[in-house]
Amino acid sequence: MENNNEKDFDTVTLSLDNGEECECAIIRIFPAGEHQYIALLPISGSYVDSDDVFLYRYTLSDKNEPILENIESDEEYEIVSEAFDEELDAMEYEELYAEEDEAAEDAN
């Protein structure tokens, strides 16, 4: 993963099954069940214009390098998808309160 100084997010480049490379913004790393997961939004390649968000199981290697694994079962995907929806709600909540705090500071 790399930190792109021109943007406000970290990115990762995926090598997809069809041989295409796709740069993705890291939306969030979050827990669901017994594992950690990562949500990625395509910012280059053929998936850019879609509403797709890629969800992967996320772990770190012994060398502290990220490892992304496919979610294999429908049951696990359902759990992860619901957890991601909750994370999106939390992100909107955090953003709303950050804007209110900023407005209150500006008023003072």
C-alpha positions in Angstrom: 0.0 0.0 0.0 1.2 3.5 -0.6 0.2 6.9 0.7 -0.5 9.2 -2.2 0.4 12.7 -1.1 -1.8 14.3 -3.7 -5.0 12.7 -2.3 -6.5 12.2 1.1 -6.4 8.4 1.0 -4.1 5.5 0.8 -4.2 3.3 -2.3 -3.5 -0.3 -3.2 -3.1 -1.8 -6.6 -4.9 -5.1 -7.2 -4.1 -7.7 -9.9 -7.5 -9.0 -10.9 -8.2 -12.5 -12.2 -8.6 -11.2 -15.7 -5.0 -9.9 -15.7 -6.1 -6.3 -15.3 -4.5 -4.1 -12.6 -6.8 -1.8 -10.7 -5.8 1.0 -8.4 -8.2 1.3 -5.4 -8.7 3.7 -2.6 -8.8 2.2 0.8 -12.1 3.1 2.3 -11.9 1.4 5.6 -10.3 -1.6 7.4 -12.9 -3.0 9.8 -13.7 -6.1 11.9 -16.5 -8.5 11.1 -16.9 -11.7 13.0 -13.5 -13.2 13.9 -11.6 -11.4 11.1 -10.5 -8.0 9.8 -11.7 -6.9 6.3 -10.8 -4.1 3.9 -13.1 -2.1 1.6 -11.6 -0.8 -1.6 -13.0 1.6 -4.1 -11.6 1.4 -7.7 -10.1 4.7 -8.9 -8.5 3.3 -12.1 -9.3 0.6 -14.6 -12.5 -0.7 -16.0 -14.4 -0.7 -12.6 -14.0 3.1 -12.0 -17.4 4.0 -13.4 -19.2 1.2 -11.5 -20.6 1.4 -8.0 -18.5 -1.6 -7.0 -16.7 -1.7 -3.7 -14.3 -4.6 -3.3 -14.3 -6.4 0.0 -11.5 -8.7 1.1 -10.3 -10.5 4.2 -7.4 -8.5 5.5 -4.4 -9.8 7.6 -0.8 -8.7 8.1 2.2 -11.0 7.4 5.0 -11.6 9.9 6.8 -8.8 8.0 3.8 -6.4 8.7 2.8 -6.5 5.0 -0.9 -6.6 4.1 -2.4 -9.8 2.8 -5.8 -9.7 1.0 -7.8 -12.9 0.7 -11.0 -13.5 -1.2 -14.2 -14.1 0.7 -15.1 -17.6 -0.3 -18.6 -18.2 1.1 -21.9 -16.4 0.7 -22.4 -16.5 4.5 -19.1 -14.8 5.2 -19.8 -12.2 2.5 -23.2 -11.4 4.0 -21.6 -10.8 7.4 -18.9 -8.6 5.9 -21.4 -6.7 3.7 -23.6 -5.9 6.7 -20.6 -4.9 8.8 -19.4 -2.6 6.0 -22.8 -0.9 5.8 -22.5 -0.2 9.5 -19.0 1.2 8.9 -20.4 3.5 6.2 -23.0 4.7 8.7 -20.3 5.3 11.3 -18.2 7.2 8.8 -21.2 9.5 7.9 -21.8 10.1 11.6 -18.2 10.9 12.2 -18.1 13.3 9.2 -21.3 15.0 10.4 -19.9 15.7 13.9 -16.6 16.8 12.5 -18.4 19.4 10.3 -20.4 20.6 13.3 -17.3 20.9 15.5 -15.5 22.8 12.7 -18.5 25.2 12.4 -18.6 25.7 16.2 -14.8 26.5 16.2 -15.3 29.0 13.3 -18.1 30.7 15.2 -15.9 31.3 18.2 
